[in-house]
Amino acid sequence: MDGNNKIKVLFVCMGNICRSPTAHGVFEYLVNEENLSQQIEIDSAGTHAYHVGNPPDTRAQETAKNRGFDLSHLRARQVDANDFSYYDYILAMDNDNYELLVQACPVEYKSKIKLFLEFAENYPLSEVPDPYYGGHKGFENVFDMVEVASKGLLEEIKKNY
């Protein structure tokens, strides 16, 4: 991997304030731990424009902070048409957002779109549930899932590149 040919990863949920920024922050941390930040570019976005410009949900930030991760620098944005050609991995948190991405994506880039939990080997779930309307436990569960999938994704990238 050389600097000009970065692997680009985009995490996507609905509003880009809970699940995708959590994945963004956790994956960014793992990439930095492996000294691969020159090779891997990371971003997150939402399929909807509800929270554009806002920081992650305070509950997501608090959960991350309690585990040693900082999400405060992240700001919500909406997926745009250029993302499909730009990113190598476009990772949806659930089936609804996966379908929205597939519908919006030009046919030649559809293979880049995957469910994020496909990278969580032997994981019983395929979707990261939206914790927005749930309690604190929902954010803890999301964090656990995201951590497992992030490690699997990083292994996949290291193996393939």
C-alpha positions in Angstrom: 0.0 0.0 0.0 1.4 3.4 -0.9 0.1 6.7 0.2 -1.4 7.6 -3.2 -3.4 4.4 -3.2 -5.2 4.6 0.1 -7.8 2.1 1.0 -10.9 4.3 1.6 -13.6 3.1 4.1 -17.0 4.7 4.6 -19.3 3.7 7.5 -23.0 4.4 6.9 -26.1 4.5 9.1 -29.3 6.6 9.0 -28.4 9.9 10.6 -24.6 9.5 11.1 -24.8 10.3 14.8 -24.8 6.9 16.6 -23.6 3.8 14.8 -21.5 5.0 11.9 -19.5 7.6 13.9 -18.9 4.9 16.5 -17.6 2.6 13.8 -15.6 5.5 12.4 -14.0 6.2 15.7 -13.2 2.6 16.7 -11.8 1.7 13.2 -9.7 4.9 13.2 -8.3 4.0 16.6 -7.4 0.5 15.4 -5.8 1.8 12.2 -3.7 4.3 14.2 -2.7 1.5 16.6 -1.3 -0.5 13.6 0.3 2.6 12.2 -1.7 2.4 9.0 -3.3 5.8 8.9 -1.2 6.7 5.9 -2.7 3.8 4.0 -6.3 3.8 5.2 -8.7 6.7 5.0 -11.9 6.6 7.1 -15.1 8.5 7.0 -18.8 8.1 8.0 -22.0 9.4 6.7 -25.8 9.0 6.9 -28.4 8.1 4.3 -30.6 10.9 5.7 -29.8 14.6 6.3 -31.4 14.8 9.8 -28.2 15.7 11.7 -25.8 17.2 9.1 -23.0 19.2 10.8 -23.8 17.8 14.3 -21.4 15.9 16.5 -22.2 12.3 17.4 -25.1 11.6 19.9 -23.9 12.4 23.5 -24.7 8.8 24.5 -22.5 7.4 21.7 -19.7 9.8 22.7 -20.0 8.9 26.4 -20.0 5.2 25.7 -16.9 5.6 23.5 -15.1 7.9 26.0 -15.7 5.3 28.8 -13.8 2.8 26.6 -11.0 5.2 25.7 -12.2 6.4 22.3 -12.9 10.0 21.3 -15.6 10.8 18.8 -15.9 14.5 19.6 -14.1 15.6 16.4 -16.6 13.8 14.1 -19.5 15.7 12.3 -22.5 14.2 10.6 -22.8 14.4 6.8 -25.0 12.8 4.3 -23.8 10.3 1.7 -23.4 11.9 -1.7 -23.1 10.6 -5.2 -19.3 10.9 -5.3 -18.9 8.6 -2.3 -19.8 5.5 -4.5 -16.8 6.0 -6.8 -14.4 7.4 -4.1 -14.7 4.7 -1.4 -13.5 1.1 -1.6 -15.7 -0.1 1.2 -19.1 1.3 1.8 -20.4 -0.4 5.0 -24.0 -0.2 6.0 -25.0 -0.8 9.6 -28.3 -2.4 8.7 -30.5 -3.8 5.8 -32.6 -0.6 5.5 -29.5 1.6 4.9 -27.9 -1.1 2.8 -31.0 -1.0 0.5 -31.0 2.8 0.3 -27.3 2.7 -0.7 -27.8 0.1 -3.3 -30.7 2.0 -4.8 -28.6 5.2 -5.0 -25.4 3.6 -6.2 -24.4 3.4 -9.9 -24.3 -0.3 -11.0 -20.5 -0.4 -11.4 -19.9 0.4 -7.7 -22.6 -1.8 -6.1 -20.0 -4.5 -5.1 -18.4 -2.0 -2.7 -21.5 -1.9 -0.5 -21.6 -4.5 2.3 -23.2 -4.9 5.7 -20.6 -4.0 8.3 -21.3 -7.1 10.4 -20.1 -9.3 7.5 -16.7 -8.6 8.9 -17.6 -9.8 12.4 -16.7 -13.5 11.9 -19.1 -16.0 13.6 -21.3 -13.2 14.8 -24.9 -14.2 15.3 -26.4 -10.9 14.0 -26.2 -9.3 10.5 -27.3 -5.8 11.5 -26.1 -3.2 14.0 -29.3 -2.1 15.7 -30.1 1.6 16.0 -29.6 2.6 19.7 -31.1 6.0 19.2 -34.5 5.3 20.9 -33.1 2.8 23.4 -31.3 3.1 26.6 -27.6 3.2 27.6 -27.3 -0.6 27.1 -28.1 -0.2 23.4 -25.0 2.0 22.9 -22.9 -0.5 24.8 -24.2 -3.4 22.5 -23.5 -1.3 19.4 -20.0 -0.6 20.6 -19.3 -4.3 21.2 -20.5 -5.2 17.7 -18.6 -2.4 16.1 -15.4 -3.4 17.8 -15.6 -7.0 16.6 -16.5 -6.0 13.1 -13.8 -3.3 13.0 -11.1 -5.8 13.9 -12.4 -8.2 11.2 -12.4 -5.4 8.6 -8.9 -4.4 9.5 -7.7 -8.0 9.2 -9.4 -8.3 5.8 -7.8 -5.1 4.5 -4.3 -6.2 5.8 -4.8 -9.6 4.1 -5.9 -8.2 0.8 -3.6 -5.2 0.5 
